[in-house]
């Protein structure tokens, strides 16, 4: 399979992969090459994939959309960060806190209007 991750300003990743693990609103799922095509939302969390060499790579994603079509998996997200699993958990918590703060400020500004 080919995994491509798009951020607003660039292509973050474009690699051959064996499988992809991600998390949607209904829970975690794994995609393999012969799985049915699908499109789903992603929640902020960990996305991982296995390379043809057998290495597992972890990414933190700030939600987004995942589309699997044939042997191609495309992910559109606002932010993706590669790193060690333990550090990515902290990164996700920081991203969620920033999003909550931004949303709180937006709601306060709309209420003042």
C-alpha positions in Angstrom: 0.0 0.0 0.0 1.0 3.6 -0.4 0.4 6.0 2.5 0.3 9.7 1.9 -0.3 12.2 4.7 -1.2 15.7 3.6 -0.9 18.8 5.8 -2.2 22.2 4.8 1.1 23.4 3.3 2.9 20.3 2.4 2.9 16.5 1.9 4.1 15.2 5.3 4.7 11.6 4.3 4.6 9.5 1.1 5.8 5.9 1.7 5.1 2.3 0.9 3.5 0.5 3.9 2.3 -2.9 4.9 -0.5 -1.8 7.2 -1.9 1.3 8.8 -3.5 1.6 12.3 -5.6 4.7 13.2 -8.4 5.9 15.4 -11.8 7.1 14.3 -14.9 8.2 16.3 -16.0 4.5 16.6 -12.5 3.3 17.9 -9.2 2.0 16.6 -8.9 0.1 13.3 -6.3 -1.5 11.1 -6.1 -1.3 7.3 -4.4 -4.0 5.2 -4.0 -3.9 1.4 -7.0 -6.2 0.6 -9.4 -4.4 2.9 -12.5 -2.7 1.5 -12.3 0.9 0.4 -13.5 3.4 3.0 -13.5 7.0 4.1 -13.6 8.0 7.8 -12.9 10.9 10.1 -9.9 10.6 12.4 -9.9 11.8 16.0 -6.7 13.4 17.5 -4.5 10.5 18.5 -1.8 8.1 17.3 -1.6 6.8 13.7 0.9 4.0 13.2 2.1 2.1 10.1 4.4 -0.8 9.4 7.1 -0.5 6.8 7.9 -3.3 4.3 11.1 -3.8 6.4 8.9 -4.6 9.5 9.5 -1.3 11.4 6.5 0.3 13.2 6.4 4.1 12.9 4.2 6.2 15.2 2.7 9.6 14.4 0.5 12.0 16.4 -2.2 13.4 14.2 -4.6 16.3 15.0 -7.7 14.6 13.7 -8.5 14.6 10.0 -9.9 12.5 7.2 -8.6 9.1 6.0 -9.5 7.7 2.6 -8.5 4.1 1.5 -9.0 3.5 -2.2 -7.4 0.4 -3.6 -3.8 0.2 -2.6 -3.7 3.9 -1.7 -4.3 5.4 1.8 -4.6 9.2 2.0 -4.8 11.2 5.2 -5.6 14.9 5.4 -4.8 16.5 8.8 -4.0 19.9 10.2 -0.9 18.6 12.0 1.2 15.4 12.1 4.3 14.8 14.3 6.6 11.7 14.1 8.2 10.5 17.3 8.6 7.9 20.0 5.3 6.6 21.4 5.8 7.9 24.9 6.5 11.4 23.7 3.7 11.4 21.2 1.2 10.9 24.1 2.4 14.1 25.6 2.2 15.9 22.3 -1.4 14.8 21.8 -2.3 16.1 25.3 -0.7 19.4 24.5 -2.6 19.6 21.1 -5.9 18.9 22.8 -5.3 21.5 25.5 -4.4 24.1 22.9 -7.5 23.3 20.8 -9.7 23.5 23.9 -8.3 26.9 24.8 -8.7 28.2 21.3 -12.3 27.0 21.2 -13.0 28.6 24.6 -11.6 32.0 23.4 -13.7 31.7 20.2 -16.9 31.1 22.2 -16.1 34.0 24.5 -15.5 36.3 21.5 -18.8 35.2 19.9 -20.7 35.7 23.1 -19.4 39.3 23.4 -20.7 40.0 19.9 
